[in-house]
């Protein structure tokens, strides 16, 4: 029974380790960008297509390895304690290793929902991939595009998504 509980606990911890990518949304700024002047201009959005963006999940992978190791060590020691002290130590070490190995199975990248925005500027068409939802952007409308020093374009949402229905 304890073995099954341990397995379920480790699985639940590992499943919860997914990066959301929220820090890459166009309307999220780093503290170093606050109260600073950044070049901006308006653009006309001509297309919005759903896409997926690959983001780093390394932080969650490392956390899963630590959590898996600790839970594995505790579970292994508890299982081994039913026999004697030496078995508890061996069980803890083995359980910690297996738990950390299970945590390493969490991918170092993950896909998050995004949009590919086509916009017109000076008679040319450009695209910019953004983390966000299609309902955040309205085709045919003007939006503010903020540009950072690293040639990054952040097309600001010009629409509001409906509130999720509560059931």
C-alpha positions in Angstrom: 0.0 0.0 0.0 2.8 2.4 1.0 4.6 1.6 -2.3 1.5 2.6 -4.3 1.0 5.8 -2.4 4.7 6.7 -3.0 4.3 6.1 -6.7 1.2 8.2 -6.9 2.8 11.0 -4.9 5.9 11.1 -7.2 3.6 10.9 -10.3 1.5 13.8 -9.1 4.5 15.9 -8.3 6.0 15.3 -11.8 2.8 16.0 -13.6 2.5 19.4 -11.9 5.9 20.5 -13.3 4.9 22.4 -16.4 6.1 25.8 -17.4 3.2 28.2 -18.4 5.2 30.6 -20.5 3.3 33.5 -19.0 6.6 35.5 -18.5 6.8 35.7 -22.3 3.4 37.3 -23.0 3.6 40.6 -24.7 2.0 42.4 -21.8 4.6 41.1 -19.2 7.7 43.2 -18.7 10.9 42.5 -16.8 11.6 44.8 -13.9 14.5 46.3 -15.8 12.0 47.5 -18.5 9.8 49.4 -16.0 10.1 53.2 -16.0 12.3 53.1 -19.1 11.7 54.6 -22.5 11.2 52.0 -25.2 10.5 52.6 -28.9 6.9 51.9 -29.9 4.7 52.2 -32.9 1.3 51.3 -34.0 0.7 48.4 -36.4 -2.5 47.1 -38.1 -3.1 43.4 -37.4 -4.0 41.5 -40.5 -3.9 37.9 -39.3 -3.9 36.0 -36.1 -3.2 32.3 -36.1 -2.9 29.9 -33.2 0.6 28.4 -32.7 2.6 26.8 -30.0 5.8 28.3 -28.5 8.6 26.1 -27.0 9.7 27.5 -23.6 12.2 26.3 -21.1 11.0 23.9 -18.4 14.5 23.4 -16.8 13.5 25.0 -13.5 10.5 22.6 -13.1 12.7 19.7 -14.2 15.2 20.4 -11.5 12.4 20.8 -8.9 10.9 17.5 -10.0 14.3 15.8 -9.5 14.6 17.2 -6.0 11.0 16.4 -5.0 11.3 12.9 -6.6 14.6 12.3 -4.7 13.2 13.4 -1.3 9.9 11.5 -1.7 11.8 8.4 -3.0 14.2 8.5 -0.1 11.4 8.8 2.4 9.3 6.1 0.8 12.3 3.7 0.4 13.3 4.2 4.0 9.8 3.7 5.2 9.5 0.4 3.2 12.9 -0.7 4.5 12.2 0.1 8.1 9.8 -2.8 8.3 12.8 -5.1 8.2 15.7 -3.4 10.1 17.8 -0.3 10.3 20.3 -1.3 7.5 17.4 -2.1 5.2 15.9 1.3 5.9 19.1 3.0 5.0 19.5 1.0 1.8 15.9 1.6 0.9 16.2 5.3 1.5 19.3 5.6 -0.7 17.8 3.5 -3.5 14.4 5.3 -3.2 16.1 8.7 -3.4 18.0 7.6 -6.6 14.9 6.2 -8.2 12.9 9.3 -7.3 15.6 11.7 -8.7 15.8 9.6 -11.9 12.0 9.8 -12.2 12.2 13.6 -11.8 14.7 13.8 -14.6 12.1 12.4 -16.9 10.3 15.8 -16.9 11.2 17.5 -20.2 13.5 20.5 -20.2 11.2 22.3 -22.6 7.4 22.5 -23.0 4.9 23.9 -25.5 2.6 26.7 -24.5 -0.3 28.3 -26.5 0.7 31.2 -28.6 -0.3 33.2 -31.7 1.4 34.2 -34.9 0.4 37.7 -35.7 0.7 39.1 -39.2 0.8 42.9 -39.3 1.3 45.6 -41.9 3.9 48.3 -41.6 4.9 50.7 -44.4 3.3 48.6 -47.1 5.1 45.4 -46.0 3.8 42.4 -44.1 5.7 41.0 -41.1 5.0 38.3 -38.5 5.6 38.2 -34.7 5.1 35.1 -32.6 3.7 35.9 -29.1 2.7 33.8 -26.1 -1.0 34.4 -25.7 -4.4 33.5 -27.0 -6.0 34.4 -30.4 -8.9 36.2 -28.6 -6.3 38.7 -27.2 -5.9 40.2 -30.6 -8.4 41.6 -33.0 -7.8 41.4 -36.8 -8.2 44.7 -38.6 -7.5 46.8 -35.6 -4.5 48.9 -34.6 -2.3 47.7 -31.8 0.7 49.1 -30.1 4.0 47.3 -30.8 6.8 47.8 -28.2 10.3 47.1 -29.4 13.2 46.3 -27.1 16.9 46.7 -27.6 17.3 43.0 -28.7 15.0 43.4 -31.7 12.1 41.9 -29.8 8.6 42.9 -30.9 5.9 42.8 -28.3 2.5 43.4 -30.0 0.2 44.4 -27.2 -3.2 42.8 -26.9 -6.0 44.9 -28.4 -8.9 42.7 -27.4 -10.2 41.0 -24.3 -10.9 37.3 -24.1 -14.2 36.3 -22.6 -14.1 35.1 -19.0 -14.1 31.3 -18.7 -17.5 30.0 -17.8 -17.8 28.8 -14.3 -19.6 25.5 -13.9 
